[in-house]
Amino acid sequence: MYRNISKTVYKVSDFLSWQRSNSLILSPSFQRRAVWPDAAKSLLIDTVVQGLPIPIIFLREKVDLNTLEPIREVVDGQQRLRTIITFVEPSILRDFNPDRDPFVVKKTHNTQIAGKDFRQLDPTTKKKILNYDFSVHILSSDTDDREVLQIFARMNSTGVKLNDQELRNAQFYGIFKTRCYNLAYEQLNRWREWDIFSEMDIARMLEVEETSDLIVMMLKGIQGKSQPALNKTYSSFEETFPFEEEITRRFRIIMEKINDTFGTQIKTSIFYRKVLFHTLFTLYYDLLFGLKSEISKVTPKHLPTNLRTALLEASHILTHADLPEELSKVLRGATGNLESRTERFSFVKRALESA
């Protein structure tokens, strides 16, 4: 998958220069916040001074289309680079926090430079730091966000067991898998904007699993979520997927309609939750095409004019109303069994009919 990775070496001084010129992106959306303790920062500086190796830095290169200058996005290595920049020239960090970022090297790590900032070091030590070589792997500009997120997740999740969707991704290579992958990726910005999936969810392909599950609903009507059933669907449509064109068209139409009529409300409603978004999508599918409708090219129906009002009311009830305990478990719960999904769908549809 990751075809275009080049390997090179850059000095500390190179990263400082890029940071000054705003061509280094230290904290992309998938990166963690700067959380290293001072002891870890201290040890890193000592490692650099001693010329010892540190883990590889991963960058993705892009081009700023306005300035035509290269932009280097840090895929892995934010903490290391931030520590170096903070120690050498903290003023060029755009989000520098005087209560969080400053540190000095501890005596336990290096007695020669302990307690000193960079300006107090002797010229020889300064040169050692500025000329220190980072081993860098560079991802080409055509490396898409999912690939970057997956690289980052793998490098920062040692020992994490592959989930069901990741196993499917490794097992299947056919038409259905490819279509689900592409449809899910097309909606990447919406998954983020609507707060349906976190960056790590996306890295671990959970939005692909949800897209797959929604397509099963489009093919068969409301179903309970089942990993074996998803595996069977992937297997059944490995070589051919006769409904591919129409399912693709319907999926895109529904996501567009959701965005146009309710997109700005999702993040602040209960429908940002994955199980309720599934209900929301199912409702739109039923309104536009009909559950269990024949998968042939038809013109989608018009949505009710009171749809947004009904959805907001349903969200308010599900969030605030004092529902009976058993009903609350079904409507607000996180399970994807058939009974729960059917009850959620019926509840939202009743809200629409009574609005």
Buried (B, 14 or more C-beta within 10 A) or exposed (E): EEEEEEEEEBBBBBBBBBBEEEBBBBBBEBBEEBEBEBEEBBBBBBBBBEEEEBEEBBBBBBEEEEEEEEBBBBBBBBBBBBBBBBBBBBEBBEEBEEEEBBBBBBEEBBEEBBEBBBEEBEEEBBEBBBEBBBEBBBBEBEBEBBBBBBBBBEBBEEEEEEBBBBBBBEEBEBBBBEBBBEBBBBBBEBBBBBEBBBBBBBBBBBBBBBBBBBBBBBBEBBBEBBBEBBBEBBBEBBEEBEBBEBBBEBBEBBBEBBBEBBBEBBEEBBBBBBBBBBBBBBBBBBBBBEBEBEBEEEEBEEBBEEBBEBBBBBBEBBEEEEBEEEEEBBBBEEEBBEEBBBBBBEBBBEBBEEB
